[in-house]
Amino acid sequence: MPMPALPRYRHYKGAEYLLLCTATQEATGTEQMVYIQASSGKVFCRPRAEWEEMVSTPQGPQPRFHKVETDA
């Protein structure tokens, strides 16, 4: 059975990432987003609150990550 495609997100600075899963940080219970950089394969995690927050840019506020729609 083929693995479903992972959702792709673009960081406000331009890099693209694939969302692997969500996880719970053991010590604090904070929900974490676990993701992989599409260009390098490096795996990262950050709190969901940061993942979903708006950031200030010269173009105005925008989401830190936004989902990239793909033709599937």
Secondary structure, DSSP 8 states (H G I E B T S, - for coil): -------EEEETTS-EEEEEEEEE-TTT--EEEEEEETTT--EEEEEHHHHH-EE--TT--EESEEE-----
